[in-house]
Amino acid sequence: MDVDTPQATAIEPVALTAVQRASRGKARFPMALTPLTLRGVTLPNRLFFAPMGVDLAAHDGSFSPALETFLQGMVDGGCAAVILSNATVSKDSILQPKGLKMLEDKHATALRPFISKARAQGVVVGVQLQHYGGQGTTTYTRGQALLTPSGVEAKSLRKLDPRYRTREMSLLDIQQVQDQFAQAARRCRDAGAQLVQLQASNGYLLSSFLSKHTNLRTDAYGGSDMARARMLIETVHAVRQAIGPEILLSVRLGIDDMMGEEGQLPEHLAEAIPAIEAAGTDLIEASVCVADTFNKLSTRTPEMLTYLKQQLSKVKRYATVPLGYAGFIDSLSMAEQWLRDGSLDMVGMARALFADNDLILKTVESREDEIHHCLWDGKCFKDKYNPRFDRVYCCVNPKYMRPN
């Protein structure tokens, strides 16, 4: 009896995820494309999409299809992590009508499918939690005075908000805000986020406690470097308690508000950074400037890049957890060099990946001539306050081209 000969079965090639495609460039960029594992969470490389406010949430603050489409472009671009920006923790702190919120369980529910999908592609999704403090507006918060450490105003926000006013926080206010951060972080955990980031930079509430310019308090939350850091340290501890031991906790830390000795400098964090780490921080993302000094970052010059590296090097001496930074880094070659120099452990890109979501893949696949490069003119940030626009646009990316 004849025996049928088994027929060979064609094996369909398995499609690589974006981060797997990116890893094929490790020979050229060994530092940038080396994985990092913390708390059992593996970041497949050292590149992340840094928090960038694009104001695409639904009007109730929920994660929206428009925001998903935008962020999916980053997931598909080859970075290890995508951090959603400025999810407010308080109904009394809202800057834009379509800003992300993390105030109710429905906000976590809306976010869960995107996080699950990105995780299946090997990308870690983080949520940055925000309280705008004195750099908010009263426009969407029923005209209430904005919470600040000492009532110090932000001149640039006063120009935007005709009803702008601030008040000094009481001890009860401080406790309530810390609880708001903890509750919002718990919702992030419930949504499946593998990383939570506290926004403690750029002049917003947590970072305004750190700076001598905005914190004039004489109680336990002011008067010395460590006292000014107390608000942040306690908030980190509260959030760690809320999310448990398995979620990564990052702090976006203001290291220099560009006000010199009158404000915040890396040297003022020498004692605070170890305390922030001990409270439960796994990653620090350094950042510079505040609303009133943002114009100092309007031009990308060699002198500014040198200054930034010097400031980062100071912070690196105080930190034992991985240090990241995002600002003016626009290529894998530059990221590789900063990592190799020892200035950083992770590199974030916001405007560079906004200009071209596929910058990483185009680079590792030797398609650099196809990259849309950021012009570093800052117009995307100005879109947030332009009454003509309902979102942030780009000068060079065809997907988000600014209307004429």
ZIWOQUI-V981533 format. One line per field, one symbol per residue. phi: phi as a letter, one per 20 degrees, with the letter a starting at -180 (. if undefined). Layout:
BEGIN
phi = ???
END
This chain:
BEGIN
phi = .fdfegefdfdffeffffffffffeffecfffdefcdclnedefbddbefgbfdlcfffenfgdgfffffffffgfeoefbcdfdlffdcfebcecfdffccdcffffffegffffffffendeddceeccflfdecegdcmmffefbfcnfedgffffecfdgbcbffeffgfffffffffffffffgffnfebcceecbmnfgfffffeffdddfdefdaobgfffefgfgffgfffgffeneeefcdcedfdaemdmffcecggfdgeffgfffffpedbcdfbcmcgfcgffdfcedgfffffffffffffffeedegddbcqmecbfffgffffffnfbdbcdcdffeffbgegfffffeldgfefeegelemffffggdeffddaedcecegfcffff
END
